[in-house]
């Protein structure tokens, strides 16, 4: 439990770090809090916050920076969210043309989010616009590899070469493809991917090795097909402006994730059942490549039914006070445009 004074210091420290991106020393913190305290008292409060795991001292500096736990406490209990400015709302509203098709509206929303927040904007395509599974074919290749060919409801063909545990005869692969076609034809790719993830976590005594292998192959090709068009990401290069994300290794990880989209879609899927704004800070996302990032999302509805998720990805020191209401109002405006 942190004291009221310690929480006051934590709030000041997080707000200063979000603004400057530099470790905060006791002298700066004393000035920001406006409290008439001795340097020793300030250092003691900072030591208490560090003992609680809310701040940490980088090895290169005597100042302190927030930890994930510190950001979480700040966001949950200390943050004062202000409404978006009239300028931001007008900028968003005027860009949504109700004559656009759903895909164009989603792409516009992702571009608007990245443009206004100067972070990466991400928007999931409405579920009723997403592709359906029509047919899959499995063809044997050499060296324990299989070519999986997936055809979706709009006629698009998605190919993926998959490594398998052993070589299977063409007749076995044909049987496996027939099994997949029987249980999945006509279903939404997102629903199929969720079912495959759930099924592969369990052991099915009635399912032989070939069928289990088929389920695994289907998971890979469905993820590839779904990620291609069902999630729009804009403004990835904005993240290069933040020093903590600017190393080549970190940027490569992030851009690989943005290109593949699968991990991003997994996180967005977790937000579908939640109501209101959701915030994942650092490792809370469950993905290493987002360890230095935060994701702020909200659902959007059409006719009282949740059909998608949108949000922004940025560094953990993003300006939550400004970003949260922008994400929220963008979700409402996108929903209104889709209804019309």
C-alpha positions in Angstrom: 0.0 0.0 0.0 1.4 3.4 -1.0 0.7 6.5 1.1 -1.3 9.4 -0.3 1.9 11.4 -0.5 3.7 8.6 -2.4 0.8 8.3 -4.9 1.0 12.1 -5.4 4.7 11.7 -6.2 4.1 8.7 -8.5 1.5 10.7 -10.5 3.9 13.6 -10.9 6.8 11.3 -11.9 4.7 9.4 -14.5 3.4 12.6 -16.0 6.9 14.2 -16.2 8.3 11.0 -17.7 5.5 10.8 -20.3 6.3 14.4 -21.3 10.1 14.2 -21.4 11.1 10.6 -21.7 14.0 11.1 -19.3 14.6 9.5 -15.8 13.2 11.8 -13.1 15.5 13.0 -10.3 14.4 13.9 -6.8 15.0 17.7 -7.4 12.7 17.7 -10.5 10.1 15.7 -8.7 10.1 18.0 -5.6 9.6 21.0 -8.0 6.8 19.3 -9.9 4.8 18.2 -6.8 4.9 21.7 -5.4 5.5 20.4 -1.9 7.9 22.1 0.5 9.9 19.0 1.4 13.5 18.4 2.1 15.6 16.5 -0.5 16.0 13.7 2.0 12.3 13.3 2.4 11.8 13.2 -1.4 14.5 10.5 -1.7 12.8 8.5 1.0 9.4 8.6 -0.8 11.1 7.6 -4.1 12.8 4.7 -2.2 9.4 3.6 -0.9 7.9 3.7 -4.4 10.9 1.7 -5.7 10.4 -0.9 -2.9 6.8 -1.3 -4.0 8.0 -2.0 -7.5 6.3 1.1 -9.0 9.4 2.9 -10.2 12.9 1.7 -11.0 16.3 3.3 -11.5 17.9 2.6 -14.9 21.5 1.5 -14.6 22.7 4.6 -16.6 20.9 7.2 -14.4 20.3 8.2 -10.8 16.7 9.2 -11.8 13.7 7.0 -11.8 11.2 5.8 -14.4 7.8 4.0 -14.0 7.5 0.2 -14.1 4.6 -1.6 -15.7 3.1 -1.8 -12.2 3.6 1.9 -11.8 1.9 2.7 -15.1 -1.0 0.3 -14.2 -1.6 2.1 -10.9 -1.4 5.4 -12.6 -3.9 4.5 -15.3 -6.3 2.7 -13.0 -6.3 5.2 -10.1 -4.5 8.4 -10.7 -5.2 9.4 -14.3 -7.6 12.2 -15.0 -9.0 11.7 -18.5 -10.1 14.9 -20.2 -12.6 15.0 -23.1 -11.0 15.3 -26.6 -10.6 18.8 -27.9 -13.3 20.2 -30.2 -10.5 20.4 -32.8 -9.7 16.7 -32.6 -13.4 15.7 -32.7 -14.1 17.9 -35.7 -11.0 16.6 -37.4 -12.2 13.0 -36.9 -15.9 13.6 -37.8 -15.2 15.4 -41.1 -13.1 12.6 -42.4 -15.7 9.9 -42.1 -17.7 9.9 -45.3 -20.8 7.8 -44.9 -20.7 6.9 -48.6 -17.6 4.9 -48.1 -17.7 1.1 -48.0 -16.9 -0.6 -44.7 -13.3 -1.5 -45.6 -12.6 2.1 -46.6 -14.1 3.4 -43.3 -11.9 1.1 -41.3 -8.8 2.1 -43.2 -9.8 5.8 -42.7 -10.2 5.2 -38.9 -6.7 3.6 -38.6 -5.2 6.5 -40.5 -7.0 9.1 -38.4 -5.9 7.4 -35.1 -2.3 7.4 -36.2 -2.5 11.0 -37.5 -4.0 12.5 -34.4 -2.1 10.5 -31.7 1.2 10.2 -33.7 1.2 6.6 -32.8 0.3 3.4 -34.7 -3.5 3.1 -35.4 -5.0 -0.4 -35.6 -8.6 -1.3 -36.6 -10.2 -4.7 -37.0 -12.5 -5.1 -40.0 -16.2 -5.5 -38.9 -17.0 -9.1 -38.4 -19.8 -9.2 -41.0 -17.3 -8.0 -43.6 -14.8 -10.7 -42.8 -14.0 -13.7 -45.1 -15.7 -17.1 -44.9 -14.0 -20.4 -45.3 -15.0 -22.1 -48.6 -12.5 -24.9 -49.2 -9.1 -26.2 -48.3 -6.8 -28.5 -50.3 -3.7 -30.2 -48.9 -1.0 -31.3 -51.4 2.1 -33.3 -50.4 5.6 -31.9 -51.0 9.0 -33.3 -50.4 10.8 -33.3 -47.0 7.8 -33.5 -44.7 6.1 -30.5 -46.2 2.5 -29.8 -47.3 1.1 -27.1 -49.5 -2.1 -25.9 -48.0 -4.5 -24.0 -50.4 -7.3 -22.1 -48.8 -10.1 -20.5 -50.9 -12.3 -17.9 -49.1 -15.9 -16.8 -49.9 -14.8 -13.9 -52.0 -12.7 -16.2 -54.2 -9.3 -15.3 -52.9 -6.8 -18.1 -52.8 -4.2 -18.3 -49.9 -1.2 -20.6 -50.2 1.0 -21.7 -47.3 3.8 -24.3 -47.1 3.7 -26.1 -43.8 6.3 -28.4 -42.2 4.7 -31.5 -40.7 5.9 -34.3 -38.3 6.1 -37.1 -41.0 5.2 -37.8 -44.6 1.6 -38.6 -45.3 0.2 -40.3 -48.3 -1.8 -38.1 -50.8 -4.9 -40.1 -49.9 -4.4 -39.3 -46.2 -4.1 -35.6 -46.9 -7.2 -35.7 -49.1 -9.1 -37.4 -46.2 -7.8 -34.7 -43.9 -8.9 -31.9 -46.3 -12.4 -33.4 -46.6 -12.6 -33.5 -42.8 -11.7 -29.8 -42.6 -14.1 -28.8 -45.4 -16.9 -30.7 -43.7 -16.6 -28.9 -40.4 -15.5 -25.4 -41.4 -17.1 -24.5 -44.8 -19.1 -21.4 -44.5 -17.7 -20.3 -41.2 -16.0 -17.0 -40.4 -12.2 -17.3 -40.4 -12.0 -15.6 -37.0 -14.3 -18.1 -35.4 -12.4 -21.0 -37.1 -9.1 -19.7 -35.7 -10.5 -19.4 -32.2 -11.9 -22.9 -32.4 -8.7 -24.3 -33.7 -6.7 -22.6 -30.9 -9.1 -24.1 -28.3 -9.1 -27.6 -29.9 -5.3 -27.8 -30.2 -4.9 -27.1 -26.5 -6.9 -30.2 -25.7 -6.1 -33.9 -26.3 -8.7 -35.6 -28.5 -8.6 -39.4 -28.0 -10.9 -39.9 -31.0 -8.6 -37.9 -33.3 -5.7 -39.6 -35.0 -2.3 -38.0 -35.7 -3.3 -37.1 -39.2 -6.4 -35.2 -38.1 -4.4 -33.4 -35.4 -1.8 -32.5 -38.0 -4.6 -31.2 -40.3 -6.0 -29.0 -37.6 -2.5 -27.6 -37.0 -2.0 -26.9 -40.8 -5.5 -25.3 -41.0 -4.6 -23.0 -38.1 -1.5 -21.7 -39.9 -3.2 -21.1 -43.2 -6.3 -19.5 -41.6 -4.2 -17.1 -39.6 -2.3 -16.1 -42.8 -5.5 -15.6 -44.7 -7.3 -13.7 -41.9 -4.4 -11.4 -41.1 -4.1 -10.3 -44.7 -7.2 -8.1 -44.8 -9.0 -8.2 -41.5 -6.8 -5.7 -39.6 -5.6 -2.3 -40.8 -2.5 -0.8 -39.3 -1.3 2.8 -40.0 1.4 5.0 -38.7 4.0 2.3 -37.8 6.8 4.7 -38.6 5.6 7.1 -35.9 7.1 4.7 -33.3 10.6 5.4 -34.6 10.3 8.9 -33.0 10.5 7.3 -29.5 14.0 6.6 -28.2 13.1 3.6 -26.2 11.7 1.9 -29.4 14.3 3.1 -31.8 16.9 0.3 -31.6 17.2 -1.7 -34.8 16.3 -5.0 -33.0 13.2 -3.5 -31.3 12.0 -1.9 -34.5 12.5 -5.1 -36.5 10.4 -7.1 -33.9 7.7 -4.5 -34.0 7.6 -4.2 -37.8 7.6 -8.0 -38.2 4.6 -8.1 -35.9 2.8 -5.4 -37.8 3.5 -7.2 -41.1 2.3 -10.6 -39.9 -0.6 -9.1 -37.9 -1.4 -12.4 -36.2 -0.3 -11.5 -32.7 -2.0 -8.1 -33.1 -5.3 -9.9 -34.1 -4.9 -12.2 -31.1 -4.9 -9.3 -28.7 -7.8 -7.6 -30.5 -9.8 -10.8 -30.3 -9.3 -10.7 -26.5 -10.9 -7.3 -26.4 -14.1 -8.3 -28.3 -15.9 -9.6 -25.2 -14.8 -6.6 -23.1 -16.9 -3.4 -22.9 -15.3 0.1 -23.0 -11.7 1.0 -23.2 -9.1 -1.7 -22.6 -5.4 -1.0 -21.9 -2.5 -3.4 -22.1 0.8 -2.1 -20.7 4.1 -3.7 -21.6 4.2 -7.4 -20.9 0.5 -7.5 -20.1 -0.2 -8.1 -23.8 1.5 -11.5 -23.5 3.8 -10.8 -26.4 7.6 -10.1 -26.1 7.6 -7.8 -29.1 5.2 -5.4 -27.3 7.2 -5.5 -24.1 8.0 -1.8 -24.4 4.6 -0.8 -25.8 1.1 -0.1 -24.6 -2.1 -0.9 -26.6 -5.3 1.2 -25.9 -8.4 -0.3 -27.5 -12.2 0.0 -27.6 -14.9 -2.0 -29.3 -17.3 -0.5 -31.8 -20.9 -1.5 -32.3 -23.4 -1.7 -35.1 -27.1 -2.1 -34.0 -26.0 -2.8 -30.4 -23.7 -5.7 -31.5 -20.0 -5.5 -31.1 -18.5 -6.1 -34.6 -14.9 -5.0 -34.2 -12.1 -3.4 -32.1 -9.9 -0.4 -32.8 -7.0 1.3 -30.9 -3.5 2.6 -30.9 -0.1 1.1 -30.2 2.7 3.2 -28.8 5.4 3.3 -26.1 4.4 2.7 -22.5 5.0 6.4 -21.8 2.2 7.4 -24.3 0.0 10.3 -23.3 -2.9 8.1 -21.9 -4.8 11.2 -20.8 -5.2 12.3 -24.4 -5.1 8.9 -26.2 -7.9 7.2 -24.3 -10.7 9.7 -25.2 -9.5 9.9 -28.8 -9.7 6.1 -29.1 -13.1 6.1 -27.5 -14.6 8.8 -29.7 -13.1 7.3 -32.9 -14.9 4.0 -32.0 -18.2 5.9 -31.7 -17.8 7.8 -35.0 -16.7 4.7 -36.9 -19.8 2.8 -35.6 -22.1 5.7 -36.6 -20.6 5.8 -40.1 -21.0 2.0 -40.5 -24.7 2.2 -39.4 -25.4 4.7 -42.1 
